[in-house]
Amino acid sequence: MSQWFVYMVRASDDSLYTGITTDLARRLAEHQAGKAGAKYFRGRSAMAIVYSETANGRSAASIREAAIKKLSREKKLELIEK
């Protein structure tokens, strides 16, 4: 079973994007290159991964991603600072 990560990327407009991947470096590069990246980064640039955590499988990563996406910006920033 592959190692999955839930991550947050800070965008050029200081917004936060949350996603899942098996390779953090590759995924950030994809976001930055605009290839295979999320539509979210059309019109803004991916600056850096500011948070990541591991998950036990894709399903767990997707569930955690959904939970993080429901958090307020303030709660996301608290998570990043921990």
PDB file of N, CA, C and O in Angstrom:
ATOM      1  N   MET A   1       0.850  -1.188   0.000  1.00  0.00           N
ATOM      2  CA  MET A   1       0.000   0.000   0.000  1.00  0.00           C
ATOM      3  C   MET A   1       0.892   1.247   0.000  1.00  0.00           C
ATOM      4  O   MET A   1       1.850   1.325   0.769  1.00  0.00           O
ATOM      5  N   SER A   2       0.585   2.195  -0.840  1.00  0.00           N
ATOM      6  CA  SER A   2       1.362   3.427  -0.958  1.00  0.00           C
ATOM      7  C   SER A   2       1.148   4.345   0.238  1.00  0.00           C
ATOM      8  O   SER A   2       0.099   4.316   0.882  1.00  0.00           O
ATOM      9  N   GLN A   3       2.151   5.151   0.519  1.00  0.00           N
ATOM     10  CA  GLN A   3       2.042   6.170   1.560  1.00  0.00           C
ATOM     11  C   GLN A   3       1.313   7.373   0.966  1.00  0.00           C
ATOM     12  O   GLN A   3       1.737   7.902  -0.062  1.00  0.00           O
ATOM     13  N   TRP A   4       0.248   7.803   1.582  1.00  0.00           N
ATOM     14  CA  TRP A   4      -0.518   8.959   1.114  1.00  0.00           C
ATOM     15  C   TRP A   4      -0.303  10.126   2.044  1.00  0.00           C
ATOM     16  O   TRP A   4      -0.084   9.951   3.243  1.00  0.00           O
ATOM     17  N   PHE A   5      -0.369  11.333   1.478  1.00  0.00           N
ATOM     18  CA  PHE A   5      -0.208  12.568   2.234  1.00  0.00           C
ATOM     19  C   PHE A   5      -1.404  13.485   1.971  1.00  0.00           C
ATOM     20  O   PHE A   5      -1.931  13.541   0.860  1.00  0.00           O
ATOM     21  N   VAL A   6      -1.809  14.182   2.992  1.00  0.00           N
ATOM     22  CA  VAL A   6      -2.754  15.293   2.867  1.00  0.00           C
ATOM     23  C   VAL A   6      -1.882  16.532   3.021  1.00  0.00           C
ATOM     24  O   VAL A   6      -1.046  16.594   3.923  1.00  0.00           O
ATOM     25  N   TYR A   7      -2.069  17.515   2.148  1.00  0.00           N
ATOM     26  CA  TYR A   7      -1.181  18.675   2.177  1.00  0.00           C
ATOM     27  C   TYR A   7      -1.950  19.976   1.932  1.00  0.00           C
ATOM     28  O   TYR A   7      -3.056  19.982   1.393  1.00  0.00           O
ATOM     29  N   MET A   8      -1.320  21.071   2.348  1.00  0.00           N
ATOM     30  CA  MET A   8      -1.838  22.406   2.042  1.00  0.00           C
ATOM     31  C   MET A   8      -0.736  23.194   1.359  1.00  0.00           C
ATOM     32  O   MET A   8       0.422  23.160   1.773  1.00  0.00           O
ATOM     33  N   VAL A   9      -1.115  23.902   0.311  1.00  0.00           N
ATOM     34  CA  VAL A   9      -0.189  24.756  -0.443  1.00  0.00           C
ATOM     35  C   VAL A   9      -0.636  26.205  -0.279  1.00  0.00           C
ATOM     36  O   VAL A   9      -1.819  26.518  -0.416  1.00  0.00           O
ATOM     37  N   ARG A  10       0.312  27.081   0.014  1.00  0.00           N
ATOM     38  CA  ARG A  10       0.023  28.511   0.038  1.00  0.00           C
ATOM     39  C   ARG A  10       0.154  29.033  -1.382  1.00  0.00           C
ATOM     40  O   ARG A  10       1.161  28.803  -2.052  1.00  0.00           O
ATOM     41  N   ALA A  11      -0.871  29.736  -1.831  1.00  0.00           N
ATOM     42  CA  ALA A  11      -0.881  30.292  -3.187  1.00  0.00           C
ATOM     43  C   ALA A  11      -0.367  31.731  -3.162  1.00  0.00           C
ATOM     44  O   ALA A  11      -0.227  32.340  -2.102  1.00  0.00           O
ATOM     45  N   SER A  12      -0.094  32.252  -4.344  1.00  0.00           N
ATOM     46  CA  SER A  12       0.456  33.604  -4.478  1.00  0.00           C
ATOM     47  C   SER A  12      -0.485  34.677  -3.926  1.00  0.00           C
ATOM     48  O   SER A  12      -0.034  35.767  -3.573  1.00  0.00           O
ATOM     49  N   ASP A  13      -1.774  34.385  -3.848  1.00  0.00           N
ATOM     50  CA  ASP A  13      -2.721  35.355  -3.280  1.00  0.00           C
ATOM     51  C   ASP A  13      -2.950  35.110  -1.788  1.00  0.00           C
ATOM     52  O   ASP A  13      -3.898  35.642  -1.211  1.00  0.00           O
ATOM     53  N   ASP A  14      -2.087  34.307  -1.162  1.00  0.00           N
ATOM     54  CA  ASP A  14      -2.095  33.965   0.255  1.00  0.00           C
ATOM     55  C   ASP A  14      -3.252  33.033   0.636  1.00  0.00           C
ATOM     56  O   ASP A  14      -3.509  32.827   1.822  1.00  0.00           O
ATOM     57  N   SER A  15      -3.943  32.474  -0.346  1.00  0.00           N
ATOM     58  CA  SER A  15      -4.987  31.497  -0.052  1.00  0.00           C
ATOM     59  C   SER A  15      -4.334  30.129   0.162  1.00  0.00           C
ATOM     60  O   SER A  15      -3.155  29.936  -0.134  1.00  0.00           O
ATOM     61  N   LEU A  16      -5.120  29.193   0.678  1.00  0.00           N
ATOM     62  CA  LEU A  16      -4.624  27.856   0.968  1.00  0.00           C
ATOM     63  C   LEU A  16      -5.390  26.825   0.154  1.00  0.00           C
ATOM     64  O   LEU A  16      -6.620  26.850   0.104  1.00  0.00           O
ATOM     65  N   TYR A  17      -4.659  25.920  -0.480  1.00  0.00           N
ATOM     66  CA  TYR A  17      -5.247  24.838  -1.263  1.00  0.00           C
ATOM     67  C   TYR A  17      -4.931  23.530  -0.549  1.00  0.00           C
ATOM     68  O   TYR A  17      -3.798  23.321  -0.117  1.00  0.00           O
ATOM     69  N   THR A  18      -5.914  22.655  -0.422  1.00  0.00           N
ATOM     70  CA  THR A  18      -5.728  21.367   0.233  1.00  0.00           C
ATOM     71  C   THR A  18      -5.901  20.243  -0.781  1.00  0.00           C
ATOM     72  O   THR A  18      -6.824  20.269  -1.596  1.00  0.00           O
ATOM     73  N   GLY A  19      -5.009  19.257  -0.727  1.00  0.00           N
ATOM     74  CA  GLY A  19      -5.096  18.128  -1.633  1.00  0.00           C
ATOM     75  C   GLY A  19      -4.454  16.889  -1.039  1.00  0.00           C
ATOM     76  O   GLY A  19      -3.985  16.903   0.100  1.00  0.00           O
ATOM     77  N   ILE A  20      -4.436  15.794  -1.834  1.00  0.00           N
ATOM     78  CA  ILE A  20      -3.796  14.551  -1.420  1.00  0.00           C
ATOM     79  C   ILE A  20      -2.850  14.093  -2.526  1.00  0.00           C
ATOM     80  O   ILE A  20      -3.045  14.413  -3.699  1.00  0.00           O
ATOM     81  N   THR A  21      -1.829  13.343  -2.139  1.00  0.00           N
ATOM     82  CA  THR A  21      -0.854  12.831  -3.097  1.00  0.00           C
ATOM     83  C   THR A  21      -0.045  11.708  -2.467  1.00  0.00           C
ATOM     84  O   THR A  21      -0.102  11.490  -1.257  1.00  0.00           O
ATOM     85  N   THR A  22       0.708  11.000  -3.297  1.00  0.00           N
ATOM     86  CA  THR A  22       1.682  10.022  -2.798  1.00  0.00           C
ATOM     87  C   THR A  22       3.097  10.575  -2.878  1.00  0.00           C
ATOM     88  O   THR A  22       4.033   9.946  -2.384  1.00  0.00           O
ATOM     89  N   ASP A  23       3.268  11.746  -3.494  1.00  0.00           N
ATOM     90  CA  ASP A  23       4.600  12.343  -3.674  1.00  0.00           C
ATOM     91  C   ASP A  23       4.473  13.864  -3.574  1.00  0.00           C
ATOM     92  O   ASP A  23       4.035  14.520  -4.520  1.00  0.00           O
ATOM     93  N   LEU A  24       4.857  14.414  -2.434  1.00  0.00           N
ATOM     94  CA  LEU A  24       4.689  15.850  -2.191  1.00  0.00           C
ATOM     95  C   LEU A  24       5.498  16.711  -3.157  1.00  0.00           C
ATOM     96  O   LEU A  24       4.971  17.685  -3.694  1.00  0.00           O
ATOM     97  N   ALA A  25       6.750  16.377  -3.387  1.00  0.00           N
ATOM     98  CA  ALA A  25       7.608  17.189  -4.255  1.00  0.00           C
ATOM     99  C   ALA A  25       7.074  17.199  -5.692  1.00  0.00           C
ATOM    100  O   ALA A  25       7.019  18.247  -6.335  1.00  0.00           O
ATOM    101  N   ARG A  26       6.686  16.025  -6.184  1.00  0.00           N
ATOM    102  CA  ARG A  26       6.155  15.939  -7.546  1.00  0.00           C
ATOM    103  C   ARG A  26       4.871  16.740  -7.676  1.00  0.00           C
ATOM    104  O   ARG A  26       4.669  17.448  -8.663  1.00  0.00           O
ATOM    105  N   ARG A  27       4.004  16.628  -6.678  1.00  0.00           N
ATOM    106  CA  ARG A  27       2.714  17.318  -6.757  1.00  0.00           C
ATOM    107  C   ARG A  27       2.893  18.830  -6.735  1.00  0.00           C
ATOM    108  O   ARG A  27       2.224  19.540  -7.487  1.00  0.00           O
ATOM    109  N   LEU A  28       3.785  19.334  -5.887  1.00  0.00           N
ATOM    110  CA  LEU A  28       4.041  20.777  -5.864  1.00  0.00           C
ATOM    111  C   LEU A  28       4.584  21.229  -7.215  1.00  0.00           C
ATOM    112  O   LEU A  28       4.167  22.263  -7.735  1.00  0.00           O
ATOM    113  N   ALA A  29       5.508  20.465  -7.784  1.00  0.00           N
ATOM    114  CA  ALA A  29       6.068  20.808  -9.094  1.00  0.00           C
ATOM    115  C   ALA A  29       4.973  20.842 -10.155  1.00  0.00           C
ATOM    116  O   ALA A  29       4.983  21.713 -11.024  1.00  0.00           O
ATOM    117  N   GLU A  30       4.030  19.904 -10.093  1.00  0.00           N
ATOM    118  CA  GLU A  30       2.916  19.888 -11.042  1.00  0.00           C
ATOM    119  C   GLU A  30       2.053  21.132 -10.886  1.00  0.00           C
ATOM    120  O   GLU A  30       1.658  21.752 -11.874  1.00  0.00           O
ATOM    121  N   HIS A  31       1.761  21.495  -9.639  1.00  0.00           N
ATOM    122  CA  HIS A  31       0.977  22.709  -9.393  1.00  0.00           C
ATOM    123  C   HIS A  31       1.707  23.940  -9.924  1.00  0.00           C
ATOM    124  O   HIS A  31       1.099  24.809 -10.547  1.00  0.00           O
ATOM    125  N   GLN A  32       2.999  24.006  -9.676  1.00  0.00           N
ATOM    126  CA  GLN A  32       3.775  25.168 -10.095  1.00  0.00           C
ATOM    127  C   GLN A  32       3.924  25.249 -11.611  1.00  0.00           C
ATOM    128  O   GLN A  32       3.976  26.343 -12.172  1.00  0.00           O
ATOM    129  N   ALA A  33       3.991  24.102 -12.271  1.00  0.00           N
ATOM    130  CA  ALA A  33       4.161  24.068 -13.725  1.00  0.00           C
ATOM    131  C   ALA A  33       2.840  24.243 -14.458  1.00  0.00           C
ATOM    132  O   ALA A  33       2.820  24.539 -15.653  1.00  0.00           O
ATOM    133  N   GLY A  34       1.742  24.061 -13.742  1.00  0.00           N
ATOM    134  CA  GLY A  34       0.440  24.161 -14.388  1.00  0.00           C
ATOM    135  C   GLY A  34       0.081  22.918 -15.180  1.00  0.00           C
ATOM    136  O   GLY A  34      -0.909  22.913 -15.912  1.00  0.00           O
ATOM    137  N   LYS A  35       0.871  21.866 -15.044  1.00  0.00           N
ATOM    138  CA  LYS A  35       0.596  20.600 -15.726  1.00  0.00           C
ATOM    139  C   LYS A  35       0.074  19.597 -14.704  1.00  0.00           C
ATOM    140  O   LYS A  35       0.703  19.367 -13.671  1.00  0.00           O
ATOM    141  N   ALA A  36      -1.053  19.015 -14.991  1.00  0.00           N
ATOM    142  CA  ALA A  36      -1.681  18.036 -14.100  1.00  0.00           C
ATOM    143  C   ALA A  36      -1.972  18.647 -12.739  1.00  0.00           C
ATOM    144  O   ALA A  36      -2.234  17.932 -11.772  1.00  0.00           O
ATOM    145  N   GLY A  37      -1.926  19.951 -12.669  1.00  0.00           N
ATOM    146  CA  GLY A  37      -2.228  20.629 -11.420  1.00  0.00           C
ATOM    147  C   GLY A  37      -3.712  20.921 -11.327  1.00  0.00           C
ATOM    148  O   GLY A  37      -4.455  20.683 -12.279  1.00  0.00           O
ATOM    149  N   ALA A  38      -4.139  21.422 -10.214  1.00  0.00           N
ATOM    150  CA  ALA A  38      -5.538  21.728  -9.994  1.00  0.00           C
ATOM    151  C   ALA A  38      -5.948  23.003 -10.737  1.00  0.00           C
ATOM    152  O   ALA A  38      -5.134  23.905 -10.933  1.00  0.00           O
ATOM    153  N   LYS A  39      -7.195  23.067 -11.140  1.00  0.00           N
ATOM    154  CA  LYS A  39      -7.725  24.277 -11.778  1.00  0.00           C
ATOM    155  C   LYS A  39      -7.599  25.473 -10.844  1.00  0.00           C
ATOM    156  O   LYS A  39      -7.563  26.620 -11.290  1.00  0.00           O
ATOM    157  N   TYR A  40      -7.531  25.197  -9.550  1.00  0.00           N
ATOM    158  CA  TYR A  40      -7.396  26.243  -8.539  1.00  0.00           C
ATOM    159  C   TYR A  40      -6.215  27.162  -8.846  1.00  0.00           C
ATOM    160  O   TYR A  40      -6.270  28.358  -8.561  1.00  0.00           O
ATOM    161  N   PHE A  41      -5.153  26.611  -9.422  1.00  0.00           N
ATOM    162  CA  PHE A  41      -3.946  27.395  -9.655  1.00  0.00           C
ATOM    163  C   PHE A  41      -3.909  28.075 -11.019  1.00  0.00           C
ATOM    164  O   PHE A  41      -2.856  28.547 -11.447  1.00  0.00           O
ATOM    165  N   ARG A  42      -5.022  28.128 -11.690  1.00  0.00           N
ATOM    166  CA  ARG A  42      -5.112  28.954 -12.897  1.00  0.00           C
ATOM    167  C   ARG A  42      -5.432  30.363 -12.421  1.00  0.00           C
ATOM    168  O   ARG A  42      -6.484  30.604 -11.828  1.00  0.00           O
ATOM    169  N   GLY A  43      -4.525  31.284 -12.682  1.00  0.00           N
ATOM    170  CA  GLY A  43      -4.732  32.650 -12.221  1.00  0.00           C
ATOM    171  C   GLY A  43      -4.023  32.959 -10.915  1.00  0.00           C
ATOM    172  O   GLY A  43      -4.005  34.110 -10.477  1.00  0.00           O
ATOM    173  N   ARG A  44      -3.446  31.963 -10.299  1.00  0.00           N
ATOM    174  CA  ARG A  44      -2.625  32.146  -9.087  1.00  0.00           C
ATOM    175  C   ARG A  44      -1.529  31.095  -9.133  1.00  0.00           C
ATOM    176  O   ARG A  44      -1.655  30.086  -9.826  1.00  0.00           O
ATOM    177  N   SER A  45      -0.469  31.330  -8.404  1.00  0.00           N
ATOM    178  CA  SER A  45       0.670  30.404  -8.419  1.00  0.00           C
ATOM    179  C   SER A  45       0.762  29.635  -7.112  1.00  0.00           C
ATOM    180  O   SER A  45       0.420  30.153  -6.049  1.00  0.00           O
ATOM    181  N   ALA A  46       1.221  28.408  -7.200  1.00  0.00           N
ATOM    182  CA  ALA A  46       1.501  27.600  -6.012  1.00  0.00           C
ATOM    183  C   ALA A  46       2.876  28.017  -5.487  1.00  0.00           C
ATOM    184  O   ALA A  46       3.873  27.925  -6.203  1.00  0.00           O
ATOM    185  N   MET A  47       2.923  28.472  -4.247  1.00  0.00           N
ATOM    186  CA  MET A  47       4.186  28.968  -3.698  1.00  0.00           C
ATOM    187  C   MET A  47       4.962  27.870  -2.961  1.00  0.00           C
ATOM    188  O   MET A  47       6.121  27.609  -3.284  1.00  0.00           O
ATOM    189  N   ALA A  48       4.334  27.231  -1.980  1.00  0.00           N
ATOM    190  CA  ALA A  48       5.036  26.230  -1.178  1.00  0.00           C
ATOM    191  C   ALA A  48       4.036  25.363  -0.430  1.00  0.00           C
ATOM    192  O   ALA A  48       2.918  25.784  -0.134  1.00  0.00           O
ATOM    193  N   ILE A  49       4.467  24.138  -0.132  1.00  0.00           N
ATOM    194  CA  ILE A  49       3.666  23.294   0.751  1.00  0.00           C
ATOM    195  C   ILE A  49       3.922  23.783   2.166  1.00  0.00           C
ATOM    196  O   ILE A  49       5.066  23.821   2.620  1.00  0.00           O
ATOM    197  N   VAL A  50       2.862  24.157   2.859  1.00  0.00           N
ATOM    198  CA  VAL A  50       2.996  24.712   4.208  1.00  0.00           C
ATOM    199  C   VAL A  50       2.539  23.736   5.285  1.00  0.00           C
ATOM    200  O   VAL A  50       2.730  23.984   6.475  1.00  0.00           O
ATOM    201  N   TYR A  51       1.933  22.622   4.864  1.00  0.00           N
ATOM    202  CA  TYR A  51       1.471  21.626   5.830  1.00  0.00           C
ATOM    203  C   TYR A  51       1.324  20.289   5.127  1.00  0.00           C
ATOM    204  O   TYR A  51       0.886  20.226   3.979  1.00  0.00           O
ATOM    205  N   SER A  52       1.693  19.216   5.823  1.00  0.00           N
ATOM    206  CA  SER A  52       1.418  17.873   5.314  1.00  0.00           C
ATOM    207  C   SER A  52       1.306  16.920   6.492  1.00  0.00           C
ATOM    208  O   SER A  52       1.900  17.124   7.551  1.00  0.00           O
ATOM    209  N   GLU A  53       0.529  15.879   6.271  1.00  0.00           N
ATOM    210  CA  GLU A  53       0.418  14.801   7.242  1.00  0.00           C
ATOM    211  C   GLU A  53       0.231  13.507   6.466  1.00  0.00           C
ATOM    212  O   GLU A  53      -0.243  13.522   5.330  1.00  0.00           O
ATOM    213  N   THR A  54       0.602  12.392   7.075  1.00  0.00           N
ATOM    214  CA  THR A  54       0.451  11.104   6.410  1.00  0.00           C
ATOM    215  C   THR A  54      -0.932  10.536   6.687  1.00  0.00           C
ATOM    216  O   THR A  54      -1.586  10.886   7.668  1.00  0.00           O
ATOM    217  N   ALA A  55      -1.355   9.653   5.799  1.00  0.00           N
ATOM    218  CA  ALA A  55      -2.638   8.972   5.949  1.00  0.00           C
ATOM    219  C   ALA A  55      -2.456   7.510   5.560  1.00  0.00           C
ATOM    220  O   ALA A  55      -1.613   7.174   4.729  1.00  0.00           O
ATOM    221  N   ASN A  56      -3.247   6.661   6.165  1.00  0.00           N
ATOM    222  CA  ASN A  56      -3.186   5.229   5.875  1.00  0.00           C
ATOM    223  C   ASN A  56      -4.094   4.885   4.705  1.00  0.00           C
ATOM    224  O   ASN A  56      -5.215   4.416   4.897  1.00  0.00           O
ATOM    225  N   GLY A  57      -3.605   5.120   3.496  1.00  0.00           N
ATOM    226  CA  GLY A  57      -4.349   4.812   2.293  1.00  0.00           C
ATOM    227  C   GLY A  57      -5.080   5.993   1.702  1.00  0.00           C
ATOM    228  O   GLY A  57      -5.249   7.032   2.341  1.00  0.00           O
ATOM    229  N   ARG A  58      -5.512   5.811   0.463  1.00  0.00           N
ATOM    230  CA  ARG A  58      -6.185   6.889  -0.268  1.00  0.00           C
ATOM    231  C   ARG A  58      -7.506   7.290   0.375  1.00  0.00           C
ATOM    232  O   ARG A  58      -7.826   8.476   0.450  1.00  0.00           O
ATOM    233  N   SER A  59      -8.263   6.323   0.831  1.00  0.00           N
ATOM    234  CA  SER A  59      -9.561   6.604   1.436  1.00  0.00           C
ATOM    235  C   SER A  59      -9.410   7.492   2.671  1.00  0.00           C
ATOM    236  O   SER A  59     -10.125   8.482   2.823  1.00  0.00           O
ATOM    237  N   ALA A  60      -8.483   7.133   3.542  1.00  0.00           N
ATOM    238  CA  ALA A  60      -8.247   7.926   4.752  1.00  0.00           C
ATOM    239  C   ALA A  60      -7.763   9.327   4.396  1.00  0.00           C
ATOM    240  O   ALA A  60      -8.148  10.305   5.037  1.00  0.00           O
ATOM    241  N   ALA A  61      -6.911   9.418   3.362  1.00  0.00           N
ATOM    242  CA  ALA A  61      -6.408  10.727   2.924  1.00  0.00           C
ATOM    243  C   ALA A  61      -7.552  11.583   2.397  1.00  0.00           C
ATOM    244  O   ALA A  61      -7.616  12.776   2.695  1.00  0.00           O
ATOM    245  N   SER A  62      -8.446  11.003   1.628  1.00  0.00           N
ATOM    246  CA  SER A  62      -9.584  11.747   1.077  1.00  0.00           C
ATOM    247  C   SER A  62     -10.528  12.223   2.169  1.00  0.00           C
ATOM    248  O   SER A  62     -11.042  13.340   2.108  1.00  0.00           O
ATOM    249  N   ILE A  63     -10.756  11.381   3.163  1.00  0.00           N
ATOM    250  CA  ILE A  63     -11.623  11.762   4.282  1.00  0.00           C
ATOM    251  C   ILE A  63     -11.006  12.921   5.055  1.00  0.00           C
ATOM    252  O   ILE A  63     -11.694  13.880   5.405  1.00  0.00           O
ATOM    253  N   ARG A  64      -9.706  12.826   5.318  1.00  0.00           N
ATOM    254  CA  ARG A  64      -9.019  13.901   6.053  1.00  0.00           C
ATOM    255  C   ARG A  64      -8.979  15.183   5.233  1.00  0.00           C
ATOM    256  O   ARG A  64      -9.146  16.274   5.780  1.00  0.00           O
ATOM    257  N   GLU A  65      -8.757  15.062   3.922  1.00  0.00           N
ATOM    258  CA  GLU A  65      -8.764  16.224   3.034  1.00  0.00           C
ATOM    259  C   GLU A  65     -10.109  16.950   3.129  1.00  0.00           C
ATOM    260  O   GLU A  65     -10.151  18.174   3.251  1.00  0.00           O
ATOM    261  N   ALA A  66     -11.188  16.198   3.074  1.00  0.00           N
ATOM    262  CA  ALA A  66     -12.528  16.797   3.155  1.00  0.00           C
ATOM    263  C   ALA A  66     -12.724  17.504   4.493  1.00  0.00           C
ATOM    264  O   ALA A  66     -13.317  18.581   4.549  1.00  0.00           O
ATOM    265  N   ALA A  67     -12.227  16.900   5.567  1.00  0.00           N
ATOM    266  CA  ALA A  67     -12.357  17.510   6.894  1.00  0.00           C
ATOM    267  C   ALA A  67     -11.576  18.823   6.971  1.00  0.00           C
ATOM    268  O   ALA A  67     -12.066  19.807   7.524  1.00  0.00           O
ATOM    269  N   ILE A  68     -10.368  18.836   6.418  1.00  0.00           N
ATOM    270  CA  ILE A  68      -9.545  20.052   6.436  1.00  0.00           C
ATOM    271  C   ILE A  68     -10.201  21.142   5.588  1.00  0.00           C
ATOM    272  O   ILE A  68     -10.209  22.309   5.978  1.00  0.00           O
ATOM    273  N   LYS A  69     -10.749  20.768   4.437  1.00  0.00           N
ATOM    274  CA  LYS A  69     -11.390  21.754   3.562  1.00  0.00           C
ATOM    275  C   LYS A  69     -12.582  22.430   4.239  1.00  0.00           C
ATOM    276  O   LYS A  69     -12.928  23.562   3.900  1.00  0.00           O
ATOM    277  N   LYS A  70     -13.207  21.747   5.186  1.00  0.00           N
ATOM    278  CA  LYS A  70     -14.349  22.321   5.897  1.00  0.00           C
ATOM    279  C   LYS A  70     -13.940  23.294   7.004  1.00  0.00           C
ATOM    280  O   LYS A  70     -14.770  24.051   7.507  1.00  0.00           O
ATOM    281  N   LEU A  71     -12.653  23.272   7.384  1.00  0.00           N
ATOM    282  CA  LEU A  71     -12.172  24.163   8.441  1.00  0.00           C
ATOM    283  C   LEU A  71     -12.172  25.616   7.971  1.00  0.00           C
ATOM    284  O   LEU A  71     -12.049  25.895   6.779  1.00  0.00           O
ATOM    285  N   SER A  72     -12.310  26.526   8.915  1.00  0.00           N
ATOM    286  CA  SER A  72     -12.173  27.943   8.601  1.00  0.00           C
ATOM    287  C   SER A  72     -10.704  28.240   8.325  1.00  0.00           C
ATOM    288  O   SER A  72      -9.827  27.451   8.679  1.00  0.00           O
ATOM    289  N   ARG A  73     -10.444  29.367   7.698  1.00  0.00           N
ATOM    290  CA  ARG A  73      -9.059  29.760   7.433  1.00  0.00           C
ATOM    291  C   ARG A  73      -8.269  29.844   8.734  1.00  0.00           C
ATOM    292  O   ARG A  73      -7.110  29.433   8.795  1.00  0.00           O
ATOM    293  N   GLU A  74      -8.905  30.378   9.771  1.00  0.00           N
ATOM    294  CA  GLU A  74      -8.240  30.510  11.072  1.00  0.00           C
ATOM    295  C   GLU A  74      -7.818  29.139  11.605  1.00  0.00           C
ATOM    296  O   GLU A  74      -6.703  28.987  12.104  1.00  0.00           O
ATOM    297  N   LYS A  75      -8.684  28.160  11.505  1.00  0.00           N
ATOM    298  CA  LYS A  75      -8.369  26.812  11.987  1.00  0.00           C
ATOM    299  C   LYS A  75      -7.278  26.163  11.125  1.00  0.00           C
ATOM    300  O   LYS A  75      -6.430  25.433  11.639  1.00  0.00           O
ATOM    301  N   LYS A  76      -7.301  26.428   9.826  1.00  0.00           N
ATOM    302  CA  LYS A  76      -6.242  25.904   8.953  1.00  0.00           C
ATOM    303  C   LYS A  76      -4.896  26.491   9.334  1.00  0.00           C
ATOM    304  O   LYS A  76      -3.892  25.780   9.361  1.00  0.00           O
ATOM    305  N   LEU A  77      -4.868  27.793   9.632  1.00  0.00           N
ATOM    306  CA  LEU A  77      -3.615  28.442  10.032  1.00  0.00           C
ATOM    307  C   LEU A  77      -3.122  27.882  11.361  1.00  0.00           C
ATOM    308  O   LEU A  77      -1.916  27.734  11.559  1.00  0.00           O
ATOM    309  N   GLU A  78      -4.039  27.572  12.273  1.00  0.00           N
ATOM    310  CA  GLU A  78      -3.656  26.944  13.542  1.00  0.00           C
ATOM    311  C   GLU A  78      -3.038  25.576  13.288  1.00  0.00           C
ATOM    312  O   GLU A  78      -2.047  25.219  13.925  1.00  0.00           O
ATOM    313  N   LEU A  79      -3.608  24.811  12.369  1.00  0.00           N
ATOM    314  CA  LEU A  79      -3.084  23.499  12.026  1.00  0.00           C
ATOM    315  C   LEU A  79      -1.677  23.614  11.449  1.00  0.00           C
ATOM    316  O   LEU A  79      -0.805  22.808  11.774  1.00  0.00           O
ATOM    317  N   ILE A  80      -1.454  24.603  10.604  1.00  0.00           N
ATOM    318  CA  ILE A  80      -0.140  24.831  10.005  1.00  0.00           C
ATOM    319  C   ILE A  80       0.889  25.171  11.072  1.00  0.00           C
ATOM    320  O   ILE A  80       2.031  24.717  10.999  1.00  0.00           O
ATOM    321  N   GLU A  81       0.496  25.962  12.060  1.00  0.00           N
ATOM    322  CA  GLU A  81       1.433  26.404  13.094  1.00  0.00           C
ATOM    323  C   GLU A  81       1.833  25.302  14.074  1.00  0.00           C
ATOM    324  O   GLU A  81       2.873  25.402  14.725  1.00  0.00           O
ATOM    325  N   LYS A  82       1.023  24.260  14.183  1.00  0.00           N
ATOM    326  CA  LYS A  82       1.325  23.174  15.136  1.00  0.00           C
ATOM    327  C   LYS A  82       2.502  22.343  14.702  1.00  0.00           C
ATOM    328  O   LYS A  82       2.878  21.397  15.393  1.00  0.00           O
TER     329      LYS A  82
END
